[in-house]
Amino acid sequence: MATICVLNAGSSTLKSAVDDVANAAGGPLLTTAASKLPAYTIPTDEALTIARHTASLI
């Protein structure tokens, strides 16, 4: 299972600041309390998703 998070560190548009300790630990919350927009990790299983989509086509 992979975890994907896309956040531009220090983004002035999103007004978010990455919490380096939480990010290194894998979250789930990756931004500081001062961030206006929180960023979380979302657990994913790409292989299972691809398999399900492929099976639906067969």
HULINVEN-V480464 format. One record per residue. SS is DSSP state (A for helix, B for strand, O for the rest). PSI is psi in whole degrees, -180 to 180 (999 if undefined). D_LAST is the distance of its C-alpha to the last C-alpha in Angstrom with 2 decimals. Layout:
BEGIN
SS;PSI;D_LAST
SS;PSI;D_LAST
END
This chain:
BEGIN
O;132;24.71
B;158;26.09
B;129;28.38
B;131;28.52
O;127;31.54
O;116;32.65
O;127;36.28
O;105;38.89
O;130;41.73
O;22;44.89
O;124;43.28
O;-23;46.00
O;-45;43.48
O;-13;41.80
O;43;45.12
O;147;43.46
O;129;44.85
B;133;42.82
O;105;44.21
A;-36;44.18
A;-48;44.68
A;-38;41.85
A;-44;39.57
A;-31;40.47
A;-8;39.85
O;15;36.35
O;-150;37.38
O;-31;36.05
B;126;38.61
O;-7;39.22
B;161;41.93
O;165;45.60
O;-25;47.20
O;-10;48.87
O;138;45.61
O;-24;45.14
O;115;41.35
O;151;39.85
O;130;36.90
B;155;34.80
O;150;32.21
B;113;28.77
B;136;26.96
B;159;23.40
O;83;20.67
A;-39;18.69
A;-42;16.76
A;-41;15.52
A;-45;14.72
A;-43;12.72
A;-43;10.80
A;-42;10.19
A;-41;9.18
A;-44;6.73
A;-34;5.30
A;-19;5.62
A;-15;3.80
O;999;0.00
END
